[in-house]
Amino acid sequence: MRKAFLSLTLIGMVFLTSCGGGKDTVEATDAQETAVASEESVTYAVNTEVSTTNWKGGKFYQDTTKPEEGHYGSVKLKSGEVTVKDGVLEAGHFVADQTTFESADLNEDPDTKAKLDGHLKSADFLDVEKFPEATFHVTSAKKLDAGDFNTEISGNLKFRDIEKNITFKANVKEEAGTVTIKSEEFAINRQDFGIVYKGGGDSVIKDEVILQVDITANAK
């Protein structure tokens, strides 16, 4: 038997806050012991070419006549693996490459995009020079028999050197030598992970960041 870790990253993924709203913020608790895969499980390596974590963040203004603003984008994974037995996730790990963090809504305005992405990668938010990776280690995976998702995943998200346990739902599918994990959109509180920058001028950065994990892994 061996340990496997599931590093999300988000999760590095994160720093701004939700621009869509309507999502309950997941509780961030103390880190837990990582999950252990059974000897009968099958190991799959994350396909880093197609696997991503998507994010949404936003801000509002103290001048309430101004509309709220939001941005969205993605961060790439640099490595990871999952272990599955009879179609059920047992353990795994993902590592996010925070240096790949970028916005997507400003692709048609490269100058503004470069300015925004540079600020989000700075010490005010992700601080990618100091923390180039974010990880997620699966601590438990529970099969769900009802609802839109078939699995509840808990794991330790380590972001900006702060490690917290979070829980979210996902659909896990094993088919023809491939495993996919597609999560719900869920919100985390950026301040739980040391991002406390409030904003500039009369703008206020929201605390909630919406994440959505989309993983494809292939049999080794």
Residue frames as a rotation matrix with the C-alpha (Angstrom) as fourth column:
MET 1
0.578 0.816 0.000 0.00
0.816 -0.578 0.000 0.00
0.000 0.000 -1.000 0.00
ARG 2
-0.574 -0.816 0.072 1.18
0.817 -0.576 -0.024 3.51
0.061 0.045 0.997 -0.58
LYS 3
-0.044 0.517 -0.855 0.23
0.433 -0.761 -0.483 7.06
-0.900 -0.391 -0.190 0.04
ALA 4
-0.376 -0.067 0.924 -1.04
0.890 -0.305 0.340 9.18
0.259 0.950 0.174 -2.75
PHE 5
-0.486 0.140 -0.863 -1.68
0.405 -0.839 -0.364 12.81
-0.775 -0.526 0.351 -2.74
LEU 6
0.139 0.560 0.816 -4.04
0.983 -0.177 -0.046 14.94
0.118 0.809 -0.576 -4.68
SER 7
-0.514 -0.379 -0.769 -2.70
0.547 -0.836 0.046 18.37
-0.661 -0.397 0.637 -5.07
LEU 8
0.476 0.809 0.345 -5.16
0.839 -0.300 -0.454 20.81
-0.264 0.506 -0.821 -6.41
THR 9
-0.521 -0.808 -0.275 -3.94
0.772 -0.583 0.252 24.00
-0.364 -0.081 0.928 -6.73
LEU 10
0.577 0.801 -0.160 -5.70
0.784 -0.598 -0.165 25.38
-0.228 -0.030 -0.973 -7.04
ILE 11
0.793 0.113 -0.599 -5.97
0.536 -0.598 0.596 26.10
-0.291 -0.793 -0.535 -6.14
GLY 12
-0.374 -0.787 -0.491 -2.72
0.767 -0.560 0.313 28.54
-0.521 -0.260 0.813 -6.93
MET 13
-0.621 0.460 0.634 -4.45
0.726 0.032 0.687 29.48
0.296 0.887 -0.354 -8.14
VAL 14
0.347 0.938 0.020 -6.49
0.826 -0.315 0.468 31.73
0.445 -0.145 -0.884 -6.29
PHE 15
-0.704 -0.561 -0.436 -6.38
0.708 -0.604 -0.366 35.12
-0.058 -0.566 0.822 -4.95
LEU 16
-0.823 0.466 0.325 -9.07
-0.346 -0.865 0.363 37.34
0.450 0.186 0.873 -6.13
THR 17
-0.740 0.603 0.298 -12.63
-0.100 0.339 -0.935 36.55
-0.665 -0.722 -0.191 -5.37
SER 18
-0.416 0.606 0.678 -15.84
0.786 0.614 -0.067 35.50
-0.457 0.505 -0.732 -6.80
CYS 19
-0.949 0.133 -0.285 -17.24
-0.247 -0.877 0.411 37.64
-0.196 0.461 0.866 -9.53
GLY 20
-0.610 0.757 -0.236 -20.37
0.022 0.314 0.949 35.62
0.792 0.574 -0.208 -9.97
GLY 21
-0.566 0.402 0.720 -21.59
-0.824 -0.291 -0.486 35.32
0.014 -0.868 0.496 -6.41
GLY 22
0.403 0.896 -0.188 -24.13
-0.871 0.438 0.222 32.80
0.281 0.074 0.957 -5.25
LYS 23
0.205 -0.402 -0.893 -21.59
0.056 0.915 -0.399 30.24
0.977 0.032 0.210 -4.05
ASP 24
0.987 0.071 0.141 -21.23
-0.141 -0.008 0.990 29.20
0.071 -0.997 0.002 -0.43
THR 25
0.169 -0.983 0.064 -17.65
-0.834 -0.178 -0.523 29.56
0.526 0.035 -0.850 0.79
VAL 26
0.520 -0.026 -0.854 -16.22
0.205 0.974 0.095 26.19
0.829 -0.224 0.512 1.80
GLU 27
0.942 -0.174 0.287 -14.93
-0.325 -0.251 0.912 25.88
-0.087 -0.952 -0.293 5.34
ALA 28
0.252 -0.932 -0.260 -11.14
-0.243 0.199 -0.949 25.80
0.937 0.302 -0.177 5.66
THR 29
0.948 0.127 0.290 -10.11
-0.314 0.252 0.915 23.65
0.043 -0.959 0.278 8.64
ASP 30
0.187 -0.929 0.319 -6.91
-0.743 0.079 0.664 22.15
-0.642 -0.361 -0.676 10.01
ALA 31
-0.129 -0.352 -0.927 -4.96
-0.897 0.440 -0.043 19.88
0.423 0.826 -0.372 7.66
GLN 32
0.661 0.438 0.609 -5.75
-0.639 0.755 0.150 16.16
-0.393 -0.488 0.779 7.93
GLU 33
-0.284 -0.742 0.607 -3.86
-0.236 0.668 0.706 12.92
-0.930 0.057 -0.364 7.31
THR 34
-0.358 0.098 -0.928 -3.66
-0.926 -0.167 0.340 12.09
-0.122 0.981 0.150 3.61
ALA 35
0.681 0.720 0.130 -5.59
-0.673 0.686 -0.276 9.21
-0.288 0.101 0.952 2.05
VAL 36
-0.481 -0.788 0.386 -3.99
-0.560 0.614 0.556 5.81
-0.675 0.052 -0.736 1.46
ALA 37
0.097 0.487 -0.868 -4.68
-0.975 0.222 0.016 3.87
0.200 0.845 0.496 -1.73
SER 38
0.604 0.168 0.779 -5.43
-0.408 0.905 0.121 0.15
-0.685 -0.391 0.615 -1.66
GLU 39
-0.458 -0.838 0.298 -3.16
-0.208 0.427 0.880 -2.37
-0.864 0.341 -0.370 -3.35
GLU 40
-0.208 0.471 0.857 -5.93
0.786 0.603 -0.140 -3.17
-0.583 0.644 -0.495 -5.85
SER 41
0.594 0.488 -0.640 -6.29
0.106 -0.836 -0.539 0.41
-0.797 0.252 -0.548 -7.05
VAL 42
0.296 -0.440 0.848 -5.11
0.955 0.104 -0.279 1.63
0.035 0.892 0.451 -10.46
THR 43
-0.024 -0.423 -0.906 -2.84
0.428 -0.823 0.373 4.67
-0.903 -0.379 0.200 -10.73
TYR 44
0.548 0.254 0.797 -3.37
0.831 -0.276 -0.483 7.36
0.097 0.927 -0.362 -13.36
ALA 45
-0.512 -0.780 -0.360 -0.95
0.758 -0.607 0.238 10.17
-0.404 -0.151 0.902 -14.24
VAL 46
0.374 0.665 -0.647 -2.41
0.297 -0.747 -0.595 13.65
-0.878 0.031 -0.477 -14.69
ASN 47
0.055 -0.256 0.965 -2.33
0.993 -0.083 -0.079 14.91
0.101 0.963 0.250 -18.27
THR 48
-0.180 -0.217 -0.959 -0.84
0.577 -0.813 0.076 18.36
-0.796 -0.540 0.272 -17.72
GLU 49
-0.942 -0.165 0.293 -1.54
0.336 -0.447 0.829 19.41
-0.006 0.879 0.476 -21.31
VAL 50
-0.413 0.875 0.252 -5.29
0.183 -0.192 0.964 19.56
0.892 0.444 -0.081 -20.73
SER 51
0.146 0.479 -0.866 -5.83
0.933 0.224 0.281 19.68
0.328 -0.849 -0.414 -16.94
THR 52
-0.554 -0.277 0.785 -6.54
0.128 -0.960 -0.249 23.07
0.822 -0.038 0.568 -15.38
THR 53
-0.310 0.549 -0.776 -7.99
0.894 -0.109 -0.435 24.89
-0.324 -0.828 -0.457 -12.44
ASN 54
-0.256 0.326 0.910 -10.32
0.566 -0.713 0.414 27.69
0.784 0.621 -0.002 -13.43
TRP 55
-0.557 0.003 -0.831 -10.89
0.771 -0.371 -0.518 30.77
-0.309 -0.929 0.204 -11.27
LYS 56
0.159 0.582 0.798 -13.18
0.578 -0.710 0.402 33.77
0.801 0.397 -0.449 -10.99
GLY 57
-0.385 -0.286 -0.878 -12.52
0.896 -0.342 -0.282 36.85
-0.220 -0.895 0.388 -8.87
GLY 58
0.126 0.516 0.847 -13.88
0.681 -0.666 0.305 40.33
0.722 0.538 -0.436 -8.47
LYS 59
-0.821 -0.343 -0.457 -14.16
0.566 -0.595 -0.571 43.62
-0.076 -0.727 0.682 -6.67
PHE 60
0.361 0.905 0.224 -16.76
0.885 -0.409 0.223 46.21
0.293 0.118 -0.949 -5.75
TYR 61
-0.515 -0.518 0.683 -16.59
0.371 -0.853 -0.367 49.94
0.773 0.065 0.632 -5.09
GLN 62
-0.676 0.246 -0.695 -17.37
0.641 -0.270 -0.719 51.98
-0.365 -0.931 0.025 -2.03
ASP 63
-0.643 0.510 -0.571 -19.11
-0.634 -0.773 0.024 54.30
-0.430 0.377 0.820 -4.48
THR 64
-0.416 0.525 0.742 -22.18
0.199 0.849 -0.489 52.13
-0.887 -0.056 -0.457 -4.98
THR 65
0.553 0.588 -0.590 -23.06
-0.451 -0.384 -0.806 53.88
-0.700 0.712 0.053 -8.24
LYS 66
-0.219 -0.704 -0.675 -20.17
-0.976 0.168 0.142 52.01
0.014 0.690 -0.724 -9.87
PRO 67
0.775 0.526 -0.351 -20.86
-0.547 0.836 0.045 48.46
0.317 0.157 0.935 -11.06
GLU 68
0.506 -0.593 0.627 -18.91
-0.298 0.562 0.772 45.52
-0.810 -0.577 0.108 -9.66
GLU 69
0.354 -0.482 -0.801 -16.05
-0.907 0.030 -0.419 44.20
0.226 0.876 -0.426 -11.78
GLY 70
0.613 -0.142 0.777 -14.78
-0.296 0.871 0.393 40.66
-0.732 -0.471 0.492 -12.21
HIS 71
-0.038 -0.666 -0.745 -12.14
-0.995 0.097 -0.036 38.62
0.096 0.739 -0.666 -14.01
TYR 72
0.778 0.235 0.582 -11.70
-0.327 0.943 0.056 34.95
-0.536 -0.234 0.811 -14.83
GLY 73
0.208 -0.752 -0.626 -8.97
-0.923 0.061 -0.380 32.66
0.324 0.657 -0.681 -16.06
SER 74
0.948 0.083 -0.307 -7.00
-0.038 0.988 0.151 29.50
0.316 -0.131 0.940 -15.34
VAL 75
0.166 -0.936 0.311 -3.83
-0.952 -0.070 0.297 28.00
-0.256 -0.345 -0.903 -13.94
LYS 76
0.372 -0.080 -0.925 -2.08
-0.571 0.765 -0.296 24.90
0.732 0.638 0.239 -15.32
LEU 77
0.883 -0.143 0.447 -1.06
-0.287 0.590 0.755 21.79
-0.371 -0.795 0.480 -13.46
LYS 78
0.161 -0.912 -0.377 2.57
-0.972 -0.081 -0.220 20.67
0.171 0.402 -0.900 -13.57
SER 79
-0.766 -0.371 -0.524 2.18
-0.312 0.929 -0.201 17.15
0.561 0.010 -0.827 -12.15
GLY 80
-0.245 0.660 0.710 -0.08
-0.931 0.046 -0.363 14.79
-0.272 -0.750 0.603 -10.25
GLU 81
-0.787 0.112 -0.607 -1.68
-0.182 0.897 0.402 11.36
0.590 0.427 -0.686 -10.09
VAL 82
-0.022 0.828 0.561 -4.87
-1.000 -0.027 0.002 9.74
0.017 -0.560 0.828 -8.89
THR 83
-0.978 -0.190 -0.084 -5.67
-0.186 0.981 -0.051 6.22
0.092 -0.034 -0.995 -7.74
VAL 84
-0.121 0.989 -0.088 -9.03
-0.990 -0.114 0.082 4.65
0.071 0.097 0.993 -8.48
LYS 85
-0.969 -0.066 0.240 -10.62
-0.098 0.987 -0.124 1.31
-0.228 -0.144 -0.963 -7.58
ASP 86
-0.499 0.812 0.302 -13.74
0.851 0.525 -0.004 0.13
-0.162 0.255 -0.953 -9.40
GLY 87
-0.084 0.436 0.896 -14.44
0.660 -0.650 0.378 3.65
0.747 0.623 -0.233 -10.60
VAL 88
0.900 0.404 -0.166 -14.18
0.372 -0.509 0.776 5.17
0.229 -0.760 -0.608 -7.12
LEU 89
0.272 -0.814 0.514 -11.48
-0.263 -0.577 -0.774 7.70
0.926 0.075 -0.370 -6.29
GLU 90
0.656 -0.114 -0.746 -9.26
0.677 0.526 0.515 6.59
0.334 -0.843 0.422 -3.38
ALA 91
0.377 -0.625 -0.683 -6.33
0.450 -0.521 0.725 9.01
-0.810 -0.581 0.085 -3.30
GLY 92
0.457 -0.278 0.845 -4.14
0.852 -0.137 -0.506 11.18
0.256 0.951 0.174 -5.47
HIS 93
0.074 -0.423 -0.903 -2.15
0.548 -0.739 0.391 14.41
-0.833 -0.524 0.177 -5.79
PHE 94
0.604 0.071 0.794 -2.02
0.735 -0.435 -0.520 17.50
0.308 0.898 -0.315 -8.01
VAL 95
-0.196 -0.668 -0.718 0.54
0.693 -0.612 0.381 20.31
-0.694 -0.423 0.583 -8.19
ALA 96
0.810 0.518 0.274 -0.40
0.570 -0.590 -0.572 23.65
-0.135 0.619 -0.774 -9.73
ASP 97
-0.343 -0.905 0.250 2.17
0.939 -0.338 0.062 25.81
0.028 0.256 0.966 -11.49
GLN 98
0.349 0.557 -0.753 1.33
0.669 -0.711 -0.216 29.24
-0.656 -0.429 -0.621 -10.14
THR 99
-0.534 -0.636 -0.557 3.59
0.039 -0.677 0.735 30.93
-0.844 0.371 0.386 -12.67
THR 100
-0.876 0.255 0.408 1.08
0.461 0.202 0.864 29.97
0.138 0.946 -0.295 -15.39
PHE 101
-0.149 0.860 -0.488 -1.73
0.753 -0.222 -0.620 31.86
-0.641 -0.460 -0.615 -13.69
GLU 102
-0.985 -0.156 0.074 -3.46
0.166 -0.742 0.650 34.15
-0.047 0.652 0.757 -16.15
SER 103
-0.211 0.936 -0.282 -6.69
-0.238 -0.329 -0.914 35.98
-0.948 -0.126 0.292 -16.85
ALA 104
-0.628 0.064 0.775 -8.72
0.686 0.514 0.514 35.10
-0.366 0.855 -0.367 -19.92
ASP 105
0.404 0.913 -0.054 -11.33
0.793 -0.379 -0.477 37.87
-0.456 0.150 -0.877 -20.06
LEU 106
0.585 -0.247 -0.772 -8.73
-0.250 -0.961 0.117 40.42
-0.771 0.125 -0.624 -21.19
ASN 107
0.011 -0.629 0.777 -7.24
0.630 0.608 0.484 38.43
-0.777 0.484 0.403 -24.08
GLU 108
0.438 0.228 0.870 -8.35
0.872 -0.342 -0.349 41.10
0.218 0.912 -0.348 -26.54
ASP 109
0.854 -0.209 0.476 -6.52
-0.263 -0.963 0.050 43.80
0.448 -0.168 -0.878 -24.55
PRO 110
0.483 -0.689 -0.541 -2.98
0.591 0.712 -0.380 42.44
0.647 -0.136 0.751 -24.07
ASP 111
-0.429 -0.675 0.600 -1.59
-0.010 -0.661 -0.751 45.53
0.903 -0.327 0.277 -22.36
THR 112
0.080 0.551 0.830 -4.30
-0.903 -0.312 0.294 45.59
0.422 -0.774 0.473 -19.69
LYS 113
0.888 0.223 -0.403 -4.07
-0.115 0.954 0.275 41.80
0.446 -0.198 0.873 -19.36
ALA 114
0.075 -0.953 -0.295 -0.33
0.487 0.293 -0.822 41.96
0.870 -0.082 0.486 -18.75
LYS 115
-0.489 -0.211 0.846 -0.81
-0.471 -0.753 -0.460 44.65
0.734 -0.624 0.269 -16.10
LEU 116
0.471 0.758 0.452 -3.55
-0.831 0.210 0.515 42.69
0.295 -0.618 0.729 -14.30
ASP 117
0.828 -0.158 -0.539 -1.72
0.157 0.986 -0.048 39.35
0.539 -0.045 0.841 -14.46
GLY 118
-0.218 -0.970 0.103 1.47
0.225 -0.152 -0.962 40.97
0.950 -0.187 0.252 -13.20
HIS 119
-0.312 0.164 0.936 -0.34
-0.805 -0.569 -0.168 42.42
0.504 -0.806 0.310 -10.19
LEU 120
0.723 0.681 0.116 -2.11
-0.649 0.611 0.454 39.14
0.238 -0.404 0.883 -9.41
LYS 121
0.614 -0.589 -0.525 1.23
0.406 0.807 -0.430 37.31
0.677 0.050 0.734 -9.49
SER 122
-0.172 -0.714 0.679 2.81
-0.265 -0.630 -0.730 39.89
0.949 -0.305 -0.080 -7.19
ALA 123
-0.887 -0.267 -0.377 3.19
0.275 0.350 -0.895 39.73
0.371 -0.898 -0.237 -3.40
ASP 124
-0.633 0.732 0.251 -0.23
-0.773 -0.581 -0.255 41.42
-0.041 -0.356 0.934 -3.04
PHE 125
0.484 0.862 -0.151 -1.87
-0.875 0.481 -0.055 38.21
0.025 0.158 0.987 -4.24
LEU 126
0.950 -0.011 -0.313 -0.20
-0.044 0.985 -0.168 34.96
0.310 0.173 0.935 -5.41
ASP 127
0.464 -0.863 0.199 3.42
-0.793 -0.304 0.528 35.99
-0.396 -0.403 -0.825 -4.81
VAL 128
0.995 0.047 -0.087 4.56
-0.085 0.857 -0.509 33.45
0.051 0.514 0.856 -7.42
GLU 129
0.253 -0.967 -0.013 8.23
-0.503 -0.120 -0.856 34.34
0.826 0.223 -0.517 -7.04
LYS 130
-0.471 -0.388 0.792 8.14
-0.879 0.138 -0.456 33.12
0.067 -0.911 -0.407 -3.44
PHE 131
-0.263 0.496 0.828 5.41
-0.292 0.777 -0.558 30.48
-0.920 -0.389 -0.059 -3.86
PRO 132
-0.624 -0.075 -0.778 5.63
-0.773 -0.089 0.629 29.05
-0.116 0.993 -0.002 -7.40
GLU 133
-0.729 0.371 -0.575 3.49
0.053 0.868 0.493 26.00
0.683 0.329 -0.653 -6.58
ALA 134
-0.223 0.698 0.681 0.21
-0.972 -0.108 -0.208 25.18
-0.072 -0.708 0.702 -4.89
THR 135
-0.854 -0.136 -0.502 -0.73
-0.219 0.970 0.109 21.63
0.472 0.203 -0.858 -3.91
PHE 136
0.137 0.906 0.401 -3.78
-0.978 0.059 0.203 19.64
0.160 -0.420 0.893 -2.91
HIS 137
-0.883 -0.424 -0.201 -3.53
-0.367 0.891 -0.266 16.32
0.292 -0.161 -0.943 -1.06
VAL 138
0.056 0.959 -0.277 -6.65
-0.432 0.273 0.860 14.16
0.900 0.072 0.430 -0.95
THR 139
-0.755 -0.249 0.607 -7.59
-0.654 0.207 -0.728 13.17
0.056 -0.946 -0.320 2.58
SER 140
-0.530 0.604 0.595 -10.87
0.160 0.760 -0.630 11.39
-0.833 -0.239 -0.500 1.78
ALA 141
-0.795 0.388 -0.467 -13.19
-0.578 -0.248 0.777 10.66
0.186 0.887 0.422 -1.13
LYS 142
-0.614 0.667 0.421 -16.79
-0.042 0.506 -0.862 9.67
-0.788 -0.547 -0.283 -0.45
LYS 143
-0.898 0.351 0.264 -19.11
0.366 0.266 0.892 8.23
0.243 0.898 -0.367 -3.06
LEU 144
-0.650 0.741 -0.169 -22.42
-0.486 -0.575 -0.658 10.09
-0.585 -0.345 0.734 -3.43
ASP 145
-0.742 0.424 0.520 -25.55
0.563 0.815 0.139 8.25
-0.365 0.396 -0.843 -4.51
ALA 146
0.380 0.904 0.197 -27.73
0.905 -0.319 -0.283 11.27
-0.193 0.285 -0.939 -5.23
GLY 147
0.490 -0.121 -0.863 -27.41
0.047 -0.985 0.165 14.74
-0.871 -0.121 -0.477 -6.69
ASP 148
0.940 -0.077 -0.331 -25.49
-0.338 -0.325 -0.883 16.22
-0.039 0.942 -0.332 -9.62
PHE 149
0.061 -0.991 -0.116 -22.08
-0.880 0.001 -0.475 14.92
0.471 0.131 -0.873 -8.49
ASN 150
0.690 0.260 -0.675 -20.95
-0.121 0.962 0.246 11.39
0.713 -0.088 0.695 -7.64
THR 151
0.100 -0.749 -0.655 -18.05
0.836 0.420 -0.352 12.12
0.539 -0.513 0.668 -5.26
GLU 152
0.967 0.040 0.250 -17.31
-0.105 -0.835 0.540 14.36
0.230 -0.549 -0.804 -2.27
ILE 153
0.278 -0.953 -0.123 -13.59
0.645 0.280 -0.711 15.12
0.712 0.118 0.692 -2.10
SER 154
0.991 -0.131 -0.028 -11.77
-0.063 -0.640 0.765 16.47
-0.118 -0.757 -0.643 0.95
GLY 155
0.443 -0.893 0.076 -8.13
0.811 0.364 -0.458 17.43
0.381 0.265 0.886 0.88
ASN 156
0.325 -0.475 -0.817 -5.34
0.567 -0.593 0.571 19.64
-0.756 -0.650 0.076 2.16
LEU 157
0.745 -0.088 0.662 -4.86
0.530 -0.525 -0.666 22.70
0.406 0.846 -0.345 -0.01
LYS 158
0.181 -0.763 -0.620 -1.42
0.728 -0.320 0.606 24.23
-0.661 -0.561 0.498 0.47
PHE 159
0.465 0.109 0.879 -1.29
0.734 -0.603 -0.313 27.72
0.495 0.791 -0.361 -0.92
ARG 160
0.341 -0.466 0.816 1.24
-0.333 -0.872 -0.359 30.44
0.879 -0.149 -0.453 -0.12
ASP 161
-0.639 -0.704 -0.311 2.72
-0.077 0.461 -0.884 27.98
0.766 -0.540 -0.349 2.42
ILE 162
-0.537 0.574 0.618 -0.59
-0.793 -0.093 -0.603 27.81
-0.288 -0.813 0.505 4.35
GLU 163
-0.858 0.179 -0.482 -2.24
-0.083 0.877 0.473 24.39
0.507 0.446 -0.737 4.45
LYS 164
-0.495 0.789 0.363 -5.98
-0.742 -0.167 -0.649 24.00
-0.451 -0.591 0.669 5.08
ASN 165
-0.866 0.287 0.411 -8.46
0.379 0.911 0.163 21.17
-0.328 0.296 -0.897 4.56
ILE 166
-0.487 0.740 -0.465 -11.38
-0.774 -0.611 -0.162 21.91
-0.404 0.281 0.870 2.24
THR 167
-0.550 0.411 0.727 -14.26
0.373 0.900 -0.226 19.85
-0.747 0.147 -0.648 0.79
PHE 168
-0.332 0.495 -0.803 -16.04
-0.825 -0.566 -0.007 20.07
-0.458 0.660 0.596 -2.57
LYS 169
0.353 0.553 0.755 -18.10
-0.018 0.810 -0.586 17.86
-0.935 0.193 0.296 -4.89
ALA 170
-0.402 -0.509 -0.761 -17.04
-0.818 -0.175 0.549 16.46
-0.412 0.843 -0.346 -8.26
ASN 171
0.850 0.527 -0.001 -17.89
-0.455 0.732 -0.506 13.93
-0.266 0.431 0.862 -10.92
VAL 172
-0.288 -0.937 0.199 -15.25
-0.728 0.349 0.591 11.20
-0.623 0.025 -0.782 -11.18
LYS 173
0.817 0.559 -0.139 -15.38
-0.493 0.552 -0.672 8.97
-0.299 0.618 0.727 -14.27
GLU 174
-0.315 -0.888 0.336 -13.11
-0.489 0.455 0.744 6.04
-0.814 0.070 -0.577 -15.18
GLU 175
0.768 0.603 0.215 -13.30
-0.083 0.426 -0.901 4.83
-0.635 0.674 0.377 -18.78
ALA 176
0.904 -0.340 0.258 -10.95
0.376 0.351 -0.858 3.24
0.201 0.873 0.445 -21.33
GLY 177
0.102 -0.978 -0.182 -7.73
0.966 0.141 -0.217 3.95
0.238 -0.154 0.959 -19.48
THR 178
-0.609 -0.244 0.755 -8.66
0.183 -0.969 -0.165 7.52
0.772 0.037 0.635 -18.55
VAL 179
-0.117 0.567 -0.815 -9.99
0.987 -0.025 -0.159 9.16
-0.111 -0.823 -0.557 -15.40
THR 180
-0.405 0.051 0.913 -11.67
0.257 -0.952 0.167 12.56
0.877 0.302 0.373 -15.43
ILE 181
-0.288 0.313 -0.905 -12.46
0.932 -0.127 -0.340 14.70
-0.222 -0.941 -0.255 -12.40
LYS 182
-0.518 0.233 0.823 -14.71
0.296 -0.854 0.428 17.68
0.802 0.466 0.374 -12.99
SER 183
-0.734 0.164 -0.659 -15.63
0.658 -0.066 -0.750 19.61
-0.167 -0.984 -0.059 -9.86
GLU 184
0.518 0.854 0.043 -18.46
0.852 -0.520 0.062 21.91
0.075 0.004 -0.997 -9.07
GLU 185
-0.108 -0.468 0.877 -17.71
0.113 -0.882 -0.457 25.60
0.988 0.050 0.148 -8.82
PHE 186
0.566 0.246 -0.787 -16.86
0.788 0.120 0.604 26.30
0.243 -0.962 -0.126 -5.19
ALA 187
0.576 -0.285 0.766 -15.66
-0.159 -0.958 -0.237 29.35
0.802 0.014 -0.597 -3.31
ILE 188
0.129 -0.572 -0.810 -12.73
0.953 0.298 -0.058 29.71
0.275 -0.765 0.583 -0.92
ASN 189
0.984 0.113 -0.136 -11.88
0.157 -0.911 0.382 32.69
-0.081 -0.398 -0.914 1.25
ARG 190
0.498 -0.844 0.200 -8.56
0.214 -0.104 -0.971 34.15
0.840 0.527 0.128 0.07
GLN 191
0.255 -0.411 0.875 -7.79
-0.802 -0.595 -0.046 35.46
0.540 -0.690 -0.482 3.56
ASP 192
0.917 0.061 0.394 -7.68
-0.281 0.799 0.531 31.85
-0.283 -0.598 0.750 4.84
PHE 193
0.633 -0.700 0.331 -4.54
0.772 0.605 -0.196 31.53
-0.063 0.379 0.923 2.71
GLY 194
-0.044 -0.763 -0.645 -2.84
0.739 -0.460 0.493 34.77
-0.672 -0.455 0.584 3.62
ILE 195
-0.606 -0.095 0.790 -4.09
0.687 -0.563 0.459 37.05
0.402 0.821 0.406 0.82
VAL 196
-0.049 0.539 -0.841 -5.19
0.898 -0.345 -0.274 40.15
-0.438 -0.768 -0.466 2.70
TYR 197
-0.949 -0.313 0.037 -4.75
0.289 -0.821 0.493 42.93
-0.124 0.479 0.869 0.11
LYS 198
-0.294 0.904 -0.312 -7.88
0.414 -0.173 -0.893 45.08
-0.861 -0.391 -0.324 0.31
GLY 199
0.392 0.416 0.821 -7.74
0.920 -0.166 -0.355 46.99
-0.011 0.894 -0.448 -2.98
GLY 200
-0.722 -0.684 -0.105 -6.77
0.670 -0.728 0.142 50.40
-0.174 0.032 0.984 -4.25
GLY 201
-0.827 0.428 0.365 -8.62
-0.214 -0.840 0.499 53.71
0.520 0.335 0.786 -4.33
ASP 202
-0.319 0.781 0.537 -12.26
-0.921 -0.122 -0.370 53.13
-0.223 -0.612 0.758 -3.48
SER 203
0.207 0.364 -0.908 -12.26
-0.621 0.766 0.165 49.54
0.756 0.530 0.385 -4.77
VAL 204
-0.001 -0.133 0.991 -12.56
-0.906 0.420 0.056 46.55
-0.424 -0.898 -0.121 -2.42
ILE 205
-0.580 -0.260 -0.772 -11.38
-0.608 0.769 0.198 43.07
0.542 0.584 -0.604 -3.45
LYS 206
0.567 0.820 0.082 -13.92
-0.714 0.439 0.545 40.40
0.411 -0.367 0.835 -2.58
ASP 207
-0.130 -0.603 0.787 -12.78
-0.890 0.421 0.175 37.71
-0.437 -0.677 -0.592 -0.17
GLU 208
0.386 0.366 0.847 -14.40
-0.089 0.928 -0.361 34.83
-0.918 0.064 0.391 -2.05
VAL 209
-0.455 -0.507 -0.732 -12.63
-0.845 -0.012 0.534 33.22
-0.280 0.862 -0.423 -5.00
ILE 210
0.650 0.716 0.254 -14.53
-0.546 0.672 -0.500 30.75
-0.529 0.186 0.828 -7.13
LEU 211
-0.526 -0.846 -0.085 -12.62
-0.741 0.407 0.535 27.68
-0.418 0.345 -0.841 -8.33
GLN 212
0.752 0.655 0.076 -13.47
-0.541 0.678 -0.497 24.81
-0.377 0.333 0.864 -10.65
VAL 213
-0.278 -0.912 0.301 -11.13
-0.615 0.410 0.674 21.85
-0.738 0.002 -0.675 -11.18
ASP 214
0.815 0.471 -0.339 -11.01
-0.547 0.428 -0.720 19.98
-0.194 0.771 0.606 -14.51
ILE 215
-0.151 -0.923 0.353 -8.60
-0.770 0.334 0.543 17.03
-0.619 -0.190 -0.762 -14.45
THR 216
0.842 0.251 -0.478 -7.80
-0.492 0.721 -0.488 14.35
0.222 0.646 0.730 -17.01
ALA 217
-0.020 -0.848 0.530 -5.46
-0.852 0.292 0.435 11.50
-0.523 -0.443 -0.728 -16.01
ASN 218
0.467 0.105 -0.878 -4.21
-0.738 0.592 -0.322 8.56
0.487 0.799 0.354 -18.08
ALA 219
0.981 -0.071 0.179 -3.31
-0.042 0.830 0.556 5.05
-0.188 -0.553 0.812 -16.94
LYS 220
0.239 -0.969 -0.067 0.41
-0.837 -0.240 0.492 4.55
-0.493 -0.062 -0.868 -16.37
